[in-house]
Amino acid sequence: MSGRIKNPDRMIVTLNLAELDAIVEAAVERVLVKKKPAQLQFTINEVALRLNVTKSWLGNKVRAGELPHHRHENGHRIFFTQQDIDEIIAASAVFPDERKELKT
């Protein structure tokens, strides 16, 4: 076999476990630094899209005090937390009517 390299992009590397751990740990740290933090507040538009309802329907329910929400310090801007969204979904869940049974 000649000393020619068939694929110059390919390398054989020997590492001990400590070196491999350090490389993996550094790579994970880089990914975590680049990761965006979880969104904590959602606008009416964002929640309406997530719930598949219109912005006006959602706004009317909020103004009527029927849905959990928060207001910014000035009291005008409405926002929702993930917990608010989860509560809205849970409150609107429809369960099968267990009283209706098939008659055979």
Secondary structure, DSSP 8 states (H G I E B T S, - for coil): --S--S-TT-------HHHHHHHHHHHHHHHHHHS------B-HHHHHHHHT--HHHHHHHHHTT-S--EE-TTS--EEB-HHHHHHHHHHT-----TT-----
